[in-house]
């Protein structure tokens, strides 16, 4: 996964914003989601590589809860600015298509054996769902940044469609799963 250093996606959102303050709030919250999502995914990826950090099962349980809590907090804070941005952005014609791809093979991981080896008792199905949705968010932002670098950002209706899809995926089951993992 990439780092948060590339921020071309922020310029795309600002360019299409009806109100600068709305774009600023959305960009700030998406950055928080990206950072929290990267932390969650990287923690699990380290365990998948066999790195036992933290060094005890109890420490790993706590680390999973902390990263899930940070991601849950970031996604909860995304709901209002994203909803407002979508309302302001709403295109005249709803003919756009989502600008990011479906989950790839790299995001489809069987977490049960990894969690078992790490000594973490979290439900593997919830972990898999959250990992998948956060990885797709990170990849979507990377794709939007790449499109901006190549001078081919999505149009207004496609931007709206993609953000709408992300909202539906992130603020539904993924948020519920994060809350359960953070508890």
N, C-alpha and C positions, 0 to 999 in steps of 0.2 A: 504494500500500500504506500501511497505517497505521503509526503509531509504536508503540513499546512502552510508551507512557505509560498506555494503558488496560490494566488488569489484572483486570477482572472475571472473567476465566476462572480466575484463581488462586483466587478465593473459591469458585467452583463446585467446583473440584477439592478444596479443603480441606473443603468442606461434606460431600462424599461419602466422604472418607477414613476408613478404619478406624483408622489410626494417624497422628497429626499429623506425626510425623517423616518418614513416607513421603511425605505430601503436600508437605511442605517441600522435600524433595530433588527431587521431581518438578517442582515449580513453579520452583525454581532452575535446573534443567537445561532446562526448556522455555523459560525466559527466555533462557538462553544460546543455545538453538537459534533462537529468534525473532530475536535480535540478529544472530547469524551469518547466518541466512537472509536477513534484510533487507539486510545488507551485500553478500552475494553477488548478490541480485536487483537491488539499486540500482546496483551496478557495471555489470552487463549492460545495465540500462535506460539508463544514461548513454551507453554506447556506441551503443545503438540510436538515441538522439537525436543522435548524431554528435559527442558530447563526447569528445575524445581525451585522456582522463585515465587514467593518467599519460601524459606527452607522447610517449613512445617505444613502439614495438611491444614491445621487451624489457621495459619497465616495465609495460606492460599484461599481458604474459604472467605476470610475477611477481605482479602484483596479483591476477590470476585464481587463481594457485596459492595465494597467501596466504588469500584469502577462501574458497576451496575447503577449504583445510586447517583454517581456523577452524570452518567448518560441519561438516566431517568429525569434528573433535574434539568438537564439541558433540553431534552425533548419536550418536557412539560412547558418550559419557557418559550419553546418554538411555536406553540399553538396560536397564540394571539398575534405575533408579528407576521407569521406566515398567512394566517387567515385574512388579516388586514391587507397584506400585499396582494393576495389572490383576488380579493374584492376590488381593489384599485386597478389591478392589471387586467381584469376580465375582458377578453377580446370580444369584438362584435360578433365574430363567427367562431364557434367552437369546433373548428376543423383541424386543430393542431394535433400532433402526435407527441407522445413522450419522447424526450431527447436523450434518454439514457437506456442502456441495455438491460436485459434480464440478467438474473444471477448467472455467473459463470461457474465452471467446475471448481475453481479455487474457493468459492464461497460455500460449496456444498460439502460439508465435513461431517462425519459421524463423530460426535463429541463424547459419546458414552465411554469408550475405552480410554480416551484422553483424560476425562474427568475422573474416572476410576483410578487410573495410574497416578493422578495428581492428589488423590485422596479427597476429592471435592464431591460432596453429595448433591449438588445442584441438579435439577431435572435437565437431562440432556436435550430434550425437545425444546425447552424454553431457551437454553443456551444457543442451540442451533438457530432458532428463529431470530433471536436478537442479533447474533453474529451476522446472519445473512442480511437482515435489514440495515444494520449499521455499515456493513461492507458495501452494500448497494448505494447507500447515501454517500459514502466517501468516494466511491467510483463515479457516481453521478456528478459530484462536484468537480472531480478531476476531469471528467469528460467535458463539462461545461467550460472549465478553464482552458482545456485544449482547443475547444471550438473557438473560443475567444482569441487565443494565440494565432490560430490559422485564419482568423477573420471570417469565420462561418458560424457565429452564434445562432441559436434557434430564434425564430421569429416570435412575435408576441403570443400568438395562439399556442405554439408548441411549448414555449416557456411556461405558459399557464398550465398546459396539460401535464407536463413533467412535474412541476411543483405540486399540482393537485394530486398526482399519483403518489409522490413521495409523502405528502401529508397523510393520505389515506393509509399508506403502509406503516409509517412511523408512529402516527398518533392513535393507532388502533391496537392491534394485538401486540405489536412490539413494545409499546409503552406499558401495557398490562404485564407482559413477560418481564420487563425490566423491574417493575415494581415488585413482582414476586421474587426475583433474584436478589434485589436489594434488601428485602425484609429479613 
